[in-house]
Amino acid sequence: MQILVAISICFVVTRAGAAPPTTPETTTSHGPPDPSNAASMARYIIHNSDWASIATISTLSRTNHYPFVNLKSLSDGPPSNGTGVPYLYMTQLDLTGKDVQKNNRVTIMVTLAQSDYCKQQSYDPQDPRCARTILTGRLLKGNVGFSRKTWCTLINDGEQCFGMHLPN
């Protein structure tokens, strides 16, 4: 009999040489920033999204070497102090986690359509005014020792955490 232990790890998508912003424009009471400022808009969308689509190259036998997409909970830090840098919490036993172990090149996407903003503006999710952020890079294992309570606070979901089974 084998016992499998789920090990949860925090990941961050980075560009080589990229540093986190020091003064991100991640919160505003007036909605998204001016779309002509792409960096501010990207940080705003990351900060105001609870999840991301993440694309990897599949390592499953039936879909090996084909693109694979999954959803992951997302945080850029505490709700009042986000950085715009996306952090994803996942296990290496998850399909995406297995893919990333073999090839850490990924694309993640978040969109204003995940909030009520586009619906309130009567924008279709594919409308260019319903902005999206697409990041392509390498998913790196973070040296962040998040506890379950810390992660639940970061994703602003109290103790529920979308029903995820995380280590204490």
N, C-alpha and C positions, 0 to 999 in steps of 0.2 A: 504494500500500500504506500502510495506517495502522498505527501502532504504538500500542497502548493501554498506558498505565502505570497500574498499580493504586496508588492513594494511600490508605494506611491512616491513619485518624484516630481519636483517642480521643474519645468522647462521654460526657457525664454528664447524667442526668435531674435537673432541678431544679424547685423551686417558687419562684415569685417571692419574694425576700426571705428564703429559707430558708438558714440557715448550717449547715455540717456539724456534727455533734455533737462536743463536745470530749472527752467521756469515754464512748464507746459501749460498750454491753454486748454485744460481738460474739463473745466467746469464753467458754465455760464448760465445765468438765469434767463437768458434771452434766446436760447436755442443754439444751434450750431454756429461756429464762426464763419466768416466770409470764405466761400469756397475757393477764392483765388489764392488763399494761403493754405496750400496743400498740406504742409506739415502740421499746422494747427488743426485742420479738419481731421487729419488721420489720427492725431492724439485724442481729439474729442470723441471720435467714433470708437476707438479702442477703449477709452475710459468709460463710455456710456453703454458698453455691450457686456452682457453676462456670459456669452458663449461665442465660439468661433467655429467656422468650418475649417477643417485641416485636411489637406491633400498630401498623400504620401505615395510611394511606389509600393504596391502590395507585395507581401512575401507569402501570402496564402498559396497553397499548391494550385488551386483552380484558377486563381487570378494573378499568378506570379508575374511580375514585371508590368502589370497594368496599373493605371492610376486608381487610387482608392481614396474616398473622402469619408470623414467622420466628424462628429460634433464633440467639442471639448469645452468645459467650463473655462472661463477666462477672467483674469484680473490684471489690473495694472497698478495695484496697491490699494491702500485704504480708500473708501469712497471720498473722503475729504482731502486726500493727498495723493492722487494718482500721478503716474509719471508718463503715461502713454506708451510704456513698454509692456508688451503682452506677456503674461505668465500663464502657462497651462499646467494643470495638475493632472498627472496620469500615471498609470501603472505600466510597468514593462510587460505585464501579462495581457494587456489590452491589445487589440489588433493593431491600432496605430502605434502603440508602444513597441510592439514587435517589429513593425516596419521601420521605425526610427532607429532601432538598435542596429539594423543592417545598413540603412541609408538614411542619414539625418537631414537630407534635403527635403524641405516641405514648402507648401504654400498655405497661408492662412488667410481667411477672408471674414471680415465683419462689415456690417452695413447699417445705415440709419433705419432700414426697414425692420430691424430687430426691435426698435422702439416704436412708439406711437407717432413719431414725427412725420413720417411719409404719409401715413394714413390720414393724419390731421390736415396735411397739405393736399390731399387727394392725388398723391404721386404714386404711380405704379412702382413696385420694387425695382423694375428695370429702368425706370426713368433716370436720366443722368443727374437730375436734381436730388434724387434719393441716393446720396453719396455712399460709397463703399471704400474700404481700405483693403488692399490686397498686398500682403507681404510675402516675399519669396526669399528663402535663406536657409540656414542650417539651424536646426533645433538643438540647443545646447542644454545639457543638464546643469541646473542651477545648484549652487552650494547653499541653498536656502533650506533650513530645517523647519519647515512649516509643520505645525501640529494641526490636528483636525479643527480645533477651535480657531486657530489663526486663519486657516484657509476659509472657514465658514464666514469669518468676519470680513476677509478680503472680498469674497464674492457677495457680501452683503445679504446673506441668506440665513442669518441666525444659526440655529443648530440643525436646520433641515438639510441643507447642502444638497438639494435635489435628490435626496434619497441615496446619495453616494455612501459607500462603506469605506471610510477613511480610517487610518490608524489614529489612535488617540494621542 
